[in-house]
Each structure stands twice: as C-alpha cells, then as structure tokens.
Amino acid sequence: MITEKDKDLLRQKGISEEKLNAQLACFAKGFPYLKLSAAASIEKGILSPNEEEVKHYLAAWEGYTADMAHKVVKFVPASGAASRMFKDMFAFADADYDVPTTDFEKKFFERIHDAAFYADLDAACQRLHGKGIDALMADDEYKAVVRTMLGKEGLNYGALPKGLLKFHSYENGARTPLEEHLVEGALYAREKDGTVNVHFTVSPEHRALFEALVAKVVPGYEAHFGVTYHVSFSEQKPSTDTVAANPDNTPFRTKDGSLLFRPGGHGALIENLNDIDADVVFIKNIDNVVPDRLKDDTVKYKKLLAGVLVELQAQAFAYLRKLESGKYTMDELREMLQFVQKKLFTKNPETKMLEDTELAIYLQQKLNRPMRVCGMVRNVGEPGGGPFLAYNPDGTISLQILESSQIDMDDPEKKAMFEKGTHFNPVDLVCAIKNYKGEAFDLPKYVDPQTGFISHKSKDGKALKALELPGLWNGAMSNWSTVFVEVPLSTFNPIKTVNDLYREQHQ
C-alpha cells in the first residue's frame, strides 16, 4: 500500500507510518459522539461574578503582573486567508449581471466610503483604470472596483490573511487586526518592565508580509504606550497535516499518484502553543477586534479572566505542594476534593469509594495539569461551539467546549441540550501552561484523540474525506482544568464577511 515515494513524503513531513495508519483507521471507524451530562449555564458551571468579585479578580491580575517573575504571552491564530470574508464579492465578480443586485452587493457599494481600506482601493482604481471608485460606479463599472479589491494587481484582498487587511479607520490612518492585537497586548498583557509578548501563528506564504508590517508599525506603538514589544511568529508544523481519504476510506491520491495531506485545522496549533515559553497565555482569534473607543470592555474582561485563572492556580499549587509533602489530614483531602468539584467543576462519582492514598493520587492528577479560563457569551444565534458538562474517558464529568459535530443530533435529548444552550464560545481564553514547579506541561499529552472529526471536501473534482484534528479549544484541551466565566457580548465582534466592517462596532 505504502510506496517508496510515500515514505519519502512522510519523512519530509515528519509523520511516522504508524501515525498515517492511525489516521486512516479514523476514517474507517469514525469518531464517537461525546456523552453529555448537561449544557453549561449560570446555574451549572458558568461563573457570573458580581461587582465586588470583579474588583477582586482585577486586583488579582494587577498583583500577578506586578511580579517580575511571570511571563505573559498573547497568542493569536492568524493564518486564515480572508477568501471566505469576500465569498459574496467573488460571486458578484463572476455573476452574469454587472450592477449590484443582491442585498449584500447593494450594501457593500452603498457603504463603500465607510470602509477603512477605501483610500487604498480608490488609489488602486486610479492606477489601474485611470479613475476612482465613484467614477467607476457612475459608469456602472462595479466589477472593476471588486476585481481591484480582490485581485493581485490591486489590493489582493482575496488572497491575503485577515490579519493584514485594513479594518478600522482612525484620524491618523487605518489599522489592521494585527495592529489592534498589538494595542490590546499593551493594555492587558504588559509585564512589569513594560514588555509585551505577542505571538502570531501564520501561513508560510504570508509570513514575510506580517514581518514587514510589524517592522513598520511597532516603533510607533512602542512610543505611544511606553512598552517594548517582542513579536514572534510560527507556522503549523507539517507533522500535524492529516492524510485525505477516498469515500471508501482508502488513501486519496493526486493526479501524480502522491498521497494528499491537508492542514489538520486549528487543533494543529496545540503544537505551536506547546513551544511557547510563558506562565500565562491569552488566546483570541485574529478577527475579533474593535476600535479603541470600544476597547474598555475587552480589556476589563480579559483582565478578569486572567485574575480568575491566577487565583485558582495559586490555590491548586498550594494543594499540590501539600500533597507532595505527604503531610496532610483527611479533612485537608476533603477540602481539596471540594475545590476540584466546586471550583474546577470536575466530578467523579467514584471518589466516595477511594481510600486516602487513592484519593490523594486522584487529586494530584486533577490538580497538576494545564488550566484555562474561558469567556462565554450569551447565545444570540451565532454559529460556533458551546459550553457543556461532558463525560471524559476516565469517567469524570467536566466542562468542555463542544462543536455541533461532536454531538449526536439524532438523539432528541442531546439535540435539545445543544439548542437550548444559553451561551456559546467566542474563543476568549486565558491559559496557564506551567506546573507548580515552574516546568512547562507537555500539552499534546492532554489532547483527547477521540474528539477529531471528519469533513467532506473535494480535490480536482473528486470527493474526499478530510480529517480534522481535535480543535484547539475543543478536544486539544480536553484534559485541562476548565472554568467558564460569563463575558458581555460587547467583547465579541468578529468579522465574518466584508460587510461586517460596516457594523457600528467597527466604525
């Protein structure tokens, strides 16, 4: 089955034959649905701090960053191309009509003066067509405007990543999401000496463009905020690519007979996160940014999540040191168990049966692992995963973020849980990735491999099955201590289509 050519490709990518066979086996057997206990809610597993508690947690974060011993990193997945954002405009460029017809097309052109990239696009139209946007629209040459925006000769927005597009207008020019993340970093992830560490995961073909933009803009932001930025980049590792299969689960081969590998989805980034040296890591998607006038909530709730995290971590560390010393009473073990159950929301009905030493081992396992505090937003019908209490392979029930593909929608009870969920996941995480001795956790060890999923795609007109690795905030962090905190909707303003840039929150 495996040819010499295949073996060469596997060597290049750093993928073993065992791993290849394991991936092919996933297509044949599929992935089990996760067993749910309940949708998480304010009554079940989502914290909603009152004003006093908010003050307390904000102070906890301020106290933590006042200590020079801690390294904080802001981690931003930024490799996605913006092509999906312009799906409707690509369709218009290829349509058999020349003037805006759908509501989407009409809105795009009606509001085009409000786009942060308007000046760049107007200049590109002048250069390529000898007249600006308004003159082209007056002559019904709408498609020329769209092709200039998307095409390589113009702004090339159809092929660039979202991080490099101009999203927001300011008096002194426009800002890209990359710049908004630099600003955010200075506002909540600054270390005591003024260092701000920001890490972007990018695709190899765009890395040079990201680096050039950073070199251009960083000095200005350093001067403005009185900080020093350390900006770093990484790419998805070829070893995290997954093999594609035919509908009959045999390996899919391209026209020249090679195996086809595809990027394994955002779950591959657990490897990139594993390479980061930090005590605390903030994770947020590249396109979820707002202009400065609306940043207050974002900053406040990021600090709040971080405050909850460092408080819980300090308590877990104290318990772990006690367990390590061997000097603890039965009452202290019970107190630790209460903490794991009530504060870390991890329950195991079997713990009642455990002897003292077994209980101590169980507590050690549950306390000594990576920790994350995730913001959850009230459900307003946005697509995306949601917070649940789910069963784990070891019989415990804990908080997990699940996608709809992990839930058996043919089971009426499970479907109702999913649909009635009060909150969803806006990808707003603060993570602690070192243990109580200051050593980094090996994060791939905490992935639940049974939480990947299979999607259906095509290549060269042939149907194929693609394997998505356990998602970064889903199964890749399945075996972490997880806590959910309610955050306001104002902290969630992603850009999914180009017309979202016209929403009030982005003006």
DOTOR-768291 format. One record per residue (C-alpha): x, y, z. Coordinates in pm, whole numbers, plus 50000, padded with zeros to 5 digits. Layout:
BEGIN
REC      px      py      pz
REC       X       Y       Z
...
//
This chain:
BEGIN
REC      px      py      pz
REC   50000   50000   50000
REC   50280   50239   50102
REC   50526   50313   49820
REC   50884   50441   49846
REC   50758   50779   49721
REC   50505   50783   50008
REC   50781   50704   50258
REC   50986   50999   50128
REC   50687   51231   50169
REC   50625   51102   50523
REC   50992   51162   50612
REC   50975   51519   50474
REC   50672   51593   50686
REC   50794   51416   50998
REC   50494   51177   51004
REC   50550   50812   51102
REC   50384   50521   50920
REC   50209   50433   51249
REC   50058   50781   51259
REC   49947   50751   50895
REC   49779   50416   50964
REC   49614   50554   51276
REC   49470   50841   51070
REC   49340   50605   50802
REC   49182   50392   51077
REC   48994   50704   51200
REC   48817   50729   50863
REC   48706   50367   50882
REC   48580   50373   51241
REC   48480   50742   51268
REC   48471   50933   51596
REC   48231   50866   51881
REC   47987   51138   51986
REC   48063   51282   52324
REC   47846   51178   52611
REC   47681   51487   52759
REC   47570   51544   53115
REC   47415   51893   53060
REC   47457   52223   52876
REC   47660   52457   53097
REC   47471   52762   53228
REC   47491   53018   53509
REC   47335   52756   53737
REC   47566   52485   53606
REC   47930   52570   53566
REC   47941   52928   53426
REC   48057   53190   53677
REC   47895   53531   53670
REC   48099   53745   53914
REC   47925   54035   54096
REC   48081   54382   54118
REC   48281   54303   54433
REC   48419   53982   54282
REC   48507   54162   53959
REC   48713   54418   54157
REC   48880   54134   54346
REC   48981   53945   54029
REC   49104   54259   53852
REC   49323   54333   54157
REC   49448   53971   54149
REC   49569   54018   53790
REC   49730   54355   53868
REC   49911   54186   54159
REC   50027   53900   53937
REC   50171   54127   53664
REC   50345   54341   53930
REC   50570   54041   53998
REC   50868   54027   53762
REC   50885   53651   53783
REC   50592   53589   53546
REC   50598   53578   53168
REC   50276   53665   52983
REC   50216   53599   52611
REC   49928   53693   52383
REC   49878   53411   52127
REC   49681   53493   51811
REC   49593   53230   51546
REC   49626   53438   51229
REC   49690   53202   50943
REC   49340   53202   50792
REC   49304   53364   50445
REC   49029   53621   50407
REC   48882   53448   50100
REC   48565   53342   50294
REC   48517   53702   50403
REC   48480   53801   50036
REC   48274   53499   49920
REC   47982   53720   49809
REC   48212   53961   49623
REC   48385   53677   49435
REC   48035   53560   49335
REC   47948   53909   49210
REC   48271   53931   49004
REC   48168   53607   48827
REC   47793   53684   48803
REC   47617   53726   48468
REC   47497   54076   48567
REC   47703   54395   48606
REC   47528   54606   48870
REC   47477   54520   49239
REC   47165   54304   49262
REC   47159   54115   49593
REC   47109   54299   49924
REC   47468   54213   50017
REC   47610   54363   49697
REC   47398   54677   49729
REC   47507   54730   50089
REC   47874   54679   50001
REC   47866   54962   49746
REC   47629   55193   49937
REC   47866   55197   50234
REC   48198   55169   50049
REC   48308   55518   50166
REC   48295   55383   50525
REC   48547   55105   50456
REC   48886   55159   50626
REC   49054   55046   50302
REC   48860   55299   50088
REC   49158   55531   50025
REC   49386   55238   49926
REC   49121   55095   49695
REC   49048   55433   49537
REC   49420   55485   49466
REC   49447   55133   49317
REC   49143   55202   49091
REC   49304   55530   48976
REC   49627   55344   48900
REC   49465   55053   48713
REC   49164   55218   48547
REC   49253   55586   48534
REC   48951   55678   48750
REC   48848   55642   49113
REC   48574   55434   49279
REC   48297   55696   49244
REC   48365   55747   48872
REC   48371   55370   48810
REC   48041   55326   48995
REC   47885   55615   48799
REC   47978   55429   48478
REC   47833   55100   48614
REC   48184   54953   48628
REC   48120   54797   48967
REC   48305   54481   48882
REC   48622   54676   48811
REC   48608   54802   49174
REC   48559   54449   49311
REC   48832   54296   49094
REC   49073   54572   49200
REC   48996   54497   49566
REC   49035   54119   49532
REC   49294   54079   49253
REC   49670   54059   49270
REC   49725   54377   49060
REC   49508   54573   49305
REC   49488   54525   49684
REC   49500   54141   49661
REC   49248   54119   49949
REC   49109   53795   49804
REC   49435   53615   49881
REC   49566   53794   50191
REC   49507   53679   50551
REC   49254   53876   50759
REC   49530   53998   50990
REC   49674   54224   50717
REC   49353   54388   50590
REC   49260   54737   50699
REC   48967   54702   50941
REC   48932   55029   51134
REC   48973   55398   51045
REC   49141   55648   51278
REC   49232   56015   51247
REC   49594   55920   51173
REC   49520   55639   50926
REC   49372   55287   50927
REC   49462   54984   51139
REC   49480   54615   51060
REC   49371   54344   51311
REC   49741   54270   51370
REC   49783   54627   51497
REC   49468   54610   51711
REC   49611   54300   51880
REC   49939   54486   51946
REC   49736   54764   52112
REC   49537   54510   52316
REC   49861   54347   52429
REC   49983   54680   52570
REC   49653   54726   52756
REC   49619   54391   52940
REC   49921   54165   52877
REC   50201   54401   52975
REC   50469   54277   53213
REC   50605   54491   53495
REC   50907   54614   53296
REC   50686   54719   53003
REC   50750   54407   52790
REC   50457   54293   52571
REC   50495   53947   52412
REC   50269   53880   52114
REC   50283   53559   51908
REC   50103   53512   51576
REC   50062   53178   51401
REC   50076   53250   51026
REC   50089   53059   50698
REC   50436   53032   50536
REC   50333   53227   50224
REC   50229   53531   50430
REC   50498   53536   50694
REC   50720   53792   50521
REC   50421   54032   50484
REC   50343   54002   50857
REC   50706   54060   50950
REC   50724   54367   50724
REC   50410   54519   50878
REC   50540   54456   51233
REC   50874   54623   51149
REC   50684   54923   51010
REC   50429   54982   51288
REC   50587   54859   51613
REC   50809   55167   51682
REC   50502   55397   51674
REC   50302   55181   51919
REC   50604   55138   52148
REC   50643   55514   52170
REC   50267   55566   52224
REC   50225   55309   52505
REC   50575   55326   52656
REC   50626   54949   52606
REC   50871   54715   52433
REC   50713   54458   52201
REC   50854   54110   52145
REC   50661   53988   51841
REC   50720   53631   51725
REC   50569   53406   51456
REC   50525   53038   51395
REC   50366   52819   51128
REC   50165   52500   51153
REC   50406   52210   51157
REC   50398   51979   50854
REC   50390   51689   51104
REC   50037   51798   51205
REC   49899   51762   50849
REC   49648   51481   50807
REC   49606   51239   50516
REC   49295   51265   50295
REC   49090   50955   50211
REC   48856   50846   49933
REC   48489   50783   50019
REC   48584   50410   50063
REC   48849   50509   50327
REC   49149   50420   50108
REC   49422   50692   50086
REC   49334   50968   49838
REC   49600   51017   49572
REC   49659   51320   49350
REC   49693   51300   48971
REC   50062   51213   49001
REC   49988   50930   49248
REC   50111   51114   49562
REC   49931   51091   49895
REC   49733   51407   49965
REC   49790   51570   50303
REC   49589   51867   50431
REC   49639   52105   50726
REC   49487   51945   51035
REC   49273   52251   51133
REC   49330   52481   51433
REC   49388   52179   51658
REC   49736   52159   51499
REC   49822   52478   51689
REC   49845   52290   52020
REC   50199   52209   51899
REC   50272   52580   51843
REC   50129   52667   52183
REC   50345   52393   52333
REC   50657   52572   52205
REC   50567   52898   52382
REC   50762   52978   52699
REC   50508   53151   52924
REC   50329   53128   53256
REC   50004   53278   53125
REC   49883   53285   52765
REC   49588   53485   52629
REC   49426   53332   52318
REC   49189   53518   52089
REC   49108   53497   51720
REC   49261   53748   51479
REC   48931   53895   51354
REC   48770   53962   51693
REC   48890   54320   51746
REC   48723   54660   51793
REC   48842   55020   51756
REC   48991   55197   52061
REC   48663   55370   52159
REC   48512   55027   52235
REC   48814   54851   52388
REC   48733   54918   52757
REC   48511   54608   52796
REC   48759   54387   52611
REC   49043   54498   52840
REC   48840   54472   53161
REC   48712   54121   53093
REC   49046   53990   52969
REC   49199   54103   53299
REC   48904   53949   53486
REC   48953   53608   53318
REC   49325   53626   53394
REC   49250   53719   53758
REC   49020   53416   53798
REC   49295   53197   53645
REC   49583   53309   53868
REC   49367   53283   54182
REC   49262   52926   54102
REC   49616   52838   54004
REC   49763   52973   54330
REC   49520   52757   54527
REC   49589   52446   54313
REC   49964   52499   54356
REC   49931   52526   54737
REC   49737   52197   54744
REC   49992   52025   54517
REC   50281   52127   54744
REC   50088   51989   55041
REC   50021   51660   54857
REC   50387   51637   54762
REC   50498   51682   55125
REC   50280   51386   55231
REC   50178   51589   55539
REC   49801   51625   55505
REC   49495   51522   55705
REC   49177   51356   55580
REC   48997   51690   55630
REC   49251   51859   55402
REC   49197   51594   55134
REC   48822   51657   55159
REC   48886   52032   55121
REC   49093   51965   54806
REC   48819   51741   54668
REC   48565   52021   54728
REC   48795   52259   54536
REC   48824   52018   54239
REC   48446   51964   54237
REC   48316   52315   54311
REC   48586   52545   54172
REC   48728   52335   53886
REC   48390   52171   53810
REC   48536   51820   53780
REC   48329   51546   53942
REC   48373   51174   53969
REC   48105   50970   54148
REC   48370   50707   54225
REC   48571   50933   54461
REC   48344   50826   54752
REC   48487   50474   54724
REC   48855   50576   54726
REC   49095   50508   55010
REC   49303   50804   55139
REC   49611   50727   54928
REC   49398   50662   54614
REC   49215   50990   54673
REC   49548   51175   54710
REC   49667   51027   54376
REC   49336   51125   54209
REC   49363   51483   54343
REC   49723   51511   54234
REC   49622   51411   53877
REC   49334   51656   53862
REC   49522   51949   54013
REC   49852   51905   53829
REC   49751   51980   53470
REC   49718   52284   53241
REC   49438   52523   53332
REC   49220   52755   53124
REC   48955   53010   53200
REC   48726   53075   52904
REC   48492   53367   52845
REC   48138   53264   52742
REC   47889   53493   52576
REC   47508   53480   52595
REC   47369   53297   52295
REC   47246   53529   52024
REC   47222   53269   51749
REC   47587   53297   51634
REC   47733   52976   51497
REC   48005   52812   51698
REC   48067   52568   51977
REC   47912   52588   52316
REC   47990   52510   52681
REC   47881   52170   52818
REC   47935   51936   53108
REC   48057   51620   52935
REC   48184   51276   53035
REC   48556   51210   52991
REC   48723   50876   52909
REC   48817   50833   53280
REC   48452   50856   53395
REC   48480   51214   53530
REC   48239   51488   53426
REC   48399   51825   53347
REC   48345   52143   53149
REC   48418   52118   52776
REC   48367   52337   52468
REC   48195   52124   52204
REC   48116   52178   51837
REC   47785   52058   51694
REC   47974   51783   51500
REC   48066   51621   51838
REC   47704   51593   51947
REC   47461   51323   51834
REC   47188   51540   51679
REC   46976   51231   51609
REC   46930   51193   51986
REC   46640   51428   52074
REC   46765   51482   52431
REC   47120   51579   52316
REC   46986   51796   52033
REC   46762   51982   52282
REC   47064   52041   52510
REC   47255   52191   52218
REC   46967   52408   52102
REC   46870   52530   52448
REC   47229   52619   52539
REC   47228   52969   52693
REC   47590   53053   52596
REC   47841   53000   52318
REC   48219   53007   52281
REC   48362   53332   52143
REC   48723   53195   52163
REC   48835   53401   52459
REC   49080   53200   52668
REC   49345   53263   52928
REC   49569   52963   52989
REC   49824   52856   53249
REC   50070   52610   53095
REC   50335   52551   53364
REC   50314   52329   53674
REC   50369   52420   54040
REC   50744   52365   53999
REC   50759   52615   53711
REC   50805   52341   53445
REC   50616   52355   53117
REC   50341   52096   53066
REC   50375   51880   52753
REC   50043   51993   52604
REC   49994   51721   52337
REC   49964   51471   52626
REC   49639   51640   52733
REC   49462   51605   52397
REC   49169   51363   52367
REC   49240   51195   52029
REC   48880   51071   52012
REC   48746   51423   51955
REC   48859   51484   51596
REC   48601   51492   51322
REC   48571   51407   50952
REC   48465   51666   50697
REC   48378   51619   50330
REC   48572   51817   50068
REC   48679   51773   49705
REC   49003   51796   49505
REC   49033   51800   49125
REC   48658   51736   49105
REC   48687   51416   49320
REC   48513   51376   49656
REC   48740   51322   49956
REC   48722   51284   50332
REC   48938   51517   50540
REC   49046   51457   50897
REC   49028   51750   51137
REC   49240   51717   51449
REC   49076   51777   51788
REC   49012   52155   51783
REC   49244   52384   51979
REC   48980   52489   52234
REC   48780   52166   52199
REC   48941   51825   52225
REC   49301   51955   52217
REC   49240   52097   52566
REC   49004   51822   52677
REC   49216   51707   52969
REC   49281   52056   53113
REC   49118   52208   53419
REC   48850   52428   53262
REC   48647   52713   53409
REC   48386   52924   53229
REC   48310   53289   53307
REC   48031   53492   53152
REC   48156   53790   52948
REC   47940   54053   52775
REC   47852   54036   52408
REC   48045   54361   52357
REC   48369   54156   52376
REC   48269   53952   52069
REC   48280   54136   51736
REC   48425   53903   51474
REC   48445   53990   51104
REC   48298   53703   50904
REC   48203   53895   50584
REC   48334   54220   50435
REC   48003   54391   50518
REC   48059   54323   50891
REC   48317   54604   50867
REC   48022   54843   50828
REC   47870   54739   51163
REC   47862   55018   51416
REC   48120   54830   51632
REC   48379   54861   51354
REC   48322   55222   51257
//
